Amino acid sequence: MSEIELMALVASVTLPLWNIPLMVKIIKRKSSEDISLWWALGVWICILFMAPAGFSSKDIVWRSFNIVNSILFTGVVIVALKYRRTRKEARDNH
């Protein structure tokens, strides 16, 4: 593996890790109101559609990125849905 491929592999695993602070922020605030559910679900659906090609790829960088990103972004969607309050709940708490 060349240095460039190694750097790409590290980046492919590191990039999806930025989903963790987003999940932590939502959990600490107990709200995902600042996250668009349309955006989160749209990105997640696209990730799921790309996943089979990524999982079966011989390219270790693409395969690694797809595995880590699929897992962590699924976490984002679950956390965002769990901590989503209805508008009525948000009004009643303020």
C-alpha positions in Angstrom: 0.0 0.0 0.0 1.4 3.4 -1.0 1.6 6.4 1.2 -1.2 8.0 -0.7 -3.5 5.0 -0.3 -2.7 4.8 3.4 -3.6 8.5 3.8 -6.8 7.9 1.9 -7.6 4.9 4.1 -7.1 6.9 7.3 -9.3 9.7 5.9 -12.0 7.2 4.8 -12.3 5.9 8.4 -11.8 9.3 10.1 -14.3 11.3 8.0 -17.4 9.5 9.3 -16.2 9.8 12.9 -17.4 13.4 12.7 -20.9 12.0 13.1 -20.1 11.1 16.7 -19.9 14.8 18.0 -23.2 15.4 16.2 -24.9 12.5 18.0 -23.4 13.6 21.3 -24.7 17.1 20.8 -28.2 15.8 20.1 -28.1 13.5 23.1 -26.8 16.3 25.5 -29.4 18.7 24.3 -32.1 16.0 24.2 -33.3 17.6 21.0 -32.6 17.2 17.3 -34.7 20.3 16.3 -31.7 21.9 14.6 -31.3 18.9 12.3 -33.4 18.7 9.2 -35.0 15.2 9.2 -35.5 15.5 5.4 -31.7 16.1 5.1 -30.8 13.2 7.5 -33.1 10.7 5.9 -32.1 11.8 2.4 -28.4 11.4 3.1 -29.1 8.1 4.8 -31.1 6.7 1.9 -28.4 7.6 -0.5 -25.8 6.0 1.7 -27.9 2.8 1.8 -28.2 2.8 -2.0 -24.4 3.2 -2.4 -23.6 0.6 0.3 -23.8 -2.6 -1.8 -21.3 -1.2 -4.3 -19.0 0.0 -1.5 -19.2 -3.3 0.5 -18.4 -5.4 -2.6 -15.6 -3.0 -3.9 -12.1 -4.3 -4.1 -10.9 -0.7 -3.3 -10.2 -0.8 0.5 -10.6 3.0 0.8 -14.1 3.0 -0.7 -15.1 -0.2 1.2 -13.8 1.1 4.5 -15.6 4.4 4.1 -18.9 2.8 3.2 -18.8 0.4 6.2 -17.9 3.1 8.8 -20.1 5.8 7.3 -23.1 3.4 7.0 -22.8 2.4 10.6 -22.3 5.9 12.0 -24.8 7.8 9.9 -27.4 5.1 10.8 -26.6 6.2 14.4 -27.2 9.8 13.5 -30.6 9.0 12.0 -31.6 6.9 15.0 -30.5 9.5 17.5 -32.2 12.3 15.5 -35.4 10.4 15.3 -35.3 9.4 19.0 -34.7 13.0 20.2 -37.2 14.6 17.8 -39.9 16.5 19.6 -43.2 17.5 18.0 -43.9 21.2 17.7 -46.5 20.8 20.4 -44.0 19.2 22.8 -41.5 22.0 22.1 -44.1 24.7 22.7 -45.2 23.1 26.0 -41.7 23.0 27.3 -41.0 26.7 26.7 
